[in-house]
Amino acid sequence: MPNARRLILNLLGVAESGRLTVGEALAACALFDISENSVRVTLARLAQAGLVELAERGVYRLGPERRRIQEEIAGWRATEERLIAWTGQWIAASTGGLPRSDRKQLRARERALSMLGMRELDHGLYIRPDNLAGGAEDVRQRLTALGLIEAAAVFRVTDFDSAREKQAHRLWEGAALVEGYRQGDERLEAWRRSAGGLPLDVAARESFLLGDAAIRQIVFDPMLPAPLVDEAARHLFIEAVKRFDDEGRKIWMTFLGKIGA
């Protein structure tokens, strides 16, 4: 179940107006048995951390600290458009010489590398296939926006030795990713077929839980090329998530529209 922090940030990230009233936050969190006190405390802490800010009295929007991450998350629908044919080269990020004492910075670094699908090949050396449009420069910019400090070296690798090349191909579990696509597709489509008779509050709660998990799956997917993964299975899953998200947004617009009406 989501906590107040995750629910509020997610709703702010998808709200058409980019704003969320305290009343809407309270009603949304009540669906998940989150108390009013917890919601108000969470809003205060999010504001203190710069993740949200007051747009006007009783109305919040994302703060600068969160907007950079949200821009990456919001791009999930177009993620396949960023992919290019893979020629066997890799993109690497070297973090071995970076400081580890700042926990916040370390968490941001780990999140950035994970969201770009990078895995550790050697100590402090993270790689991914070079199949993203824009190559190393684009990956560098996205990693920096997500929290990797600019001192980190990000570059293209063209000539691993044979042992590391084989090791690189084993860093991702392609079969597990494909099974996740297929299961996710079936789960979302099954819910859509049976959701017509659900009460609005139940539909809102269930659509959030399923949709949030599915979008997170895409956001953290490494977007591997063939032959490392079945690209067709991934495409079918992404299309299923788009259909589900469209329906979920309508449900939540209806739910939030009833608040204060």
C-alpha positions in Angstrom: 0.0 0.0 0.0 1.3 3.5 -0.7 2.2 5.9 2.0 1.1 9.5 2.0 4.4 10.7 0.6 4.3 8.5 -2.4 0.6 9.0 -3.1 0.8 12.8 -2.9 3.9 13.0 -5.2 2.4 10.7 -7.7 -0.9 12.6 -7.9 0.9 15.9 -8.3 3.0 14.4 -11.1 -0.1 13.4 -13.1 -2.5 16.2 -12.2 -3.5 18.1 -15.4 -3.3 21.5 -13.5 -0.1 20.4 -11.8 -1.8 21.3 -8.5 -3.3 19.4 -5.6 -5.5 20.9 -2.9 -5.2 19.8 0.7 -8.8 18.6 0.4 -7.9 16.4 -2.6 -4.9 15.0 -0.8 -7.0 14.2 2.2 -9.6 12.4 0.2 -7.1 10.5 -1.9 -5.2 9.3 1.1 -8.4 8.4 2.9 -8.9 5.7 0.2 -5.8 4.0 1.7 -6.7 4.5 5.3 -4.1 7.3 5.7 -5.0 9.7 8.5 -5.6 13.4 8.1 -2.7 14.1 10.6 -0.3 11.9 8.5 -1.3 13.8 5.3 -0.7 17.2 6.9 2.6 16.2 8.5 3.7 14.7 5.2 2.9 17.9 3.2 4.9 19.9 5.7 7.9 17.6 5.4 7.7 17.5 1.6 7.6 21.3 1.5 10.6 21.5 3.9 12.5 19.1 1.6 11.7 21.2 -1.5 9.7 18.4 -3.1 6.5 20.4 -3.0 5.7 24.1 -2.6 2.6 26.2 -2.0 1.1 27.5 -5.2 -1.5 29.4 -3.1 -3.1 28.9 0.3 -4.2 25.3 0.6 -2.9 24.3 -2.9 0.4 22.5 -3.6 2.5 21.9 -6.7 5.8 20.0 -7.2 8.9 21.8 -5.9 12.1 22.1 -7.9 13.7 19.1 -6.2 11.0 16.8 -7.5 10.3 18.4 -10.9 13.6 17.1 -12.3 12.7 13.5 -11.4 9.1 13.9 -12.5 10.3 15.0 -16.0 12.1 11.6 -16.3 9.1 9.7 -15.0 6.6 11.5 -17.2 8.6 10.4 -20.3 7.6 6.8 -19.8 5.0 6.9 -22.6 7.7 7.9 -25.2 10.4 5.7 -23.8 10.4 3.4 -27.0 10.9 6.5 -29.1 14.3 7.0 -27.5 15.6 3.6 -28.6 17.9 3.0 -31.6 19.4 -0.1 -33.1 22.2 -1.7 -31.0 25.6 -2.2 -32.6 27.1 -4.0 -29.6 28.6 -1.0 -27.9 28.0 0.1 -24.3 27.6 3.3 -22.3 29.5 3.4 -19.0 29.5 5.6 -15.9 32.4 5.5 -13.5 31.6 6.2 -9.9 34.5 4.6 -8.1 36.1 7.9 -7.2 33.0 9.7 -6.0 32.3 10.4 -2.3 30.0 8.0 -0.4 29.7 9.9 2.9 26.6 11.9 1.8 23.7 9.5 2.1 21.3 11.7 0.2 23.7 12.1 -2.6 24.4 8.4 -2.6 20.7 7.5 -2.8 20.2 10.0 -5.7 23.2 8.4 -7.5 21.8 4.9 -7.1 18.4 5.9 -8.2 19.8 7.7 -11.3 21.8 4.7 -12.3 18.8 2.4 -11.8 16.4 4.6 -13.8 18.8 4.5 -16.7 19.0 0.7 -16.5 22.7 0.7 -15.6 24.3 -2.3 -13.9 27.7 -2.7 -12.1 30.2 -4.6 -14.2 33.3 -3.8 -12.1 33.6 -2.0 -8.9 32.2 1.5 -9.5 31.8 0.9 -13.3 28.2 0.8 -14.4 27.1 0.0 -17.9 24.1 -0.3 -20.2 23.8 -1.1 -23.9 24.3 1.9 -26.2 20.9 1.8 -27.7 19.5 5.2 -26.5 19.2 8.1 -28.9 21.8 10.7 -28.1 24.4 8.2 -26.9 26.7 9.0 -24.0 25.9 12.7 -24.0 22.2 12.2 -23.5 22.7 9.6 -20.8 25.2 11.9 -19.1 22.6 14.7 -19.1 19.8 12.5 -17.8 22.0 11.0 -15.0 23.0 14.5 -13.9 19.4 15.7 -13.9 18.5 12.7 -11.7 21.2 13.3 -9.2 24.5 11.9 -10.4 27.1 14.6 -9.7 28.8 16.1 -12.8 32.2 14.8 -11.7 31.2 11.3 -12.7 32.7 10.2 -16.0 30.1 8.9 -18.6 31.4 7.6 -21.8 31.0 5.0 -24.7 32.8 1.7 -24.4 33.7 -0.1 -27.7 36.2 -2.8 -26.9 35.7 -4.9 -23.7 37.8 -8.0 -23.4 36.0 -11.2 -24.1 35.5 -12.1 -20.4 33.9 -8.7 -19.6 31.8 -8.8 -22.8 30.3 -12.1 -21.7 29.9 -10.8 -18.1 28.1 -7.7 -19.5 25.5 -9.8 -21.3 24.7 -11.6 -18.0 24.0 -8.4 -16.0 20.3 -8.4 -16.8 17.9 -11.3 -16.5 16.1 -11.0 -19.9 13.8 -13.9 -19.3 12.6 -12.5 -16.0 11.9 -9.1 -17.7 9.9 -10.8 -20.4 7.8 -12.8 -17.9 7.2 -9.5 -16.0 5.9 -7.9 -19.3 3.5 -10.8 -19.9 2.2 -11.0 -16.4 1.8 -7.3 -16.2 -0.1 -7.2 -19.5 -2.5 -9.9 -18.4 -3.0 -8.3 -15.0 -3.9 -4.9 -16.4 -6.2 -6.2 -19.1 -8.0 -8.5 -16.7 -8.7 -5.5 -14.4 -10.0 -3.4 -17.3 -12.4 -6.1 -18.3 -13.9 -6.5 -14.8 -13.8 -2.9 -13.6 -17.0 -1.6 -15.1 -19.2 -2.4 -12.1 -16.8 -1.2 -9.3 -17.8 1.6 -7.0 -15.8 4.8 -7.8 -13.7 4.7 -4.6 -12.8 1.1 -5.2 -11.9 1.7 -8.8 -9.8 4.7 -7.9 -7.9 2.8 -5.2 -7.3 -0.3 -7.4 -6.4 1.6 -10.5 -3.8 3.6 -8.6 -2.2 0.5 -7.1 -2.0 -1.3 -10.4 -1.1 1.7 -12.5 1.6 3.0 -10.1 3.3 -0.4 -10.1 3.1 -0.8 -13.9 4.5 2.7 -14.6 7.2 2.1 -12.1 8.0 -1.1 -13.9 8.5 0.9 -17.2 10.4 3.7 -15.5 13.0 1.3 -14.1 13.1 -1.0 -17.1 16.6 -1.1 -18.6 15.1 -0.9 -22.1 17.4 -3.5 -23.4 17.8 -4.3 -27.1 17.4 -7.7 -28.8 18.9 -10.3 -28.3 19.1 -9.4 -24.6 15.3 -9.1 -24.3 12.1 -9.7 -26.3 11.3 -6.2 -27.6 7.9 -7.2 -28.9 6.8 -8.4 -25.5 7.9 -5.2 -23.9 6.1 -3.2 -26.6 2.8 -5.0 -25.9 3.2 -4.4 -22.2 3.9 -0.6 -22.7 0.8 -0.3 -24.9 -1.3 -2.1 -22.2 0.0 0.3 -19.6 -0.9 3.3 -21.8 -4.5 2.0 -22.1 -4.7 1.4 -18.4 -3.3 4.8 -17.6 -5.8 6.5 -19.8 -8.7 4.8 -18.0 -7.1 5.4 -14.6 -6.8 9.1 -15.2 -10.5 9.3 -16.1 -11.4 7.5 -12.9 -9.3 9.8 -10.8 -10.5 13.0 -12.5 -14.0 11.9 -11.7 -13.1 11.0 -8.1 -11.3 14.3 -7.5 -14.0 16.3 -9.3 -16.5 15.1 -6.7 -14.5 16.6 -3.9 -16.0 19.9 -2.8 -18.7 19.7 -5.5 
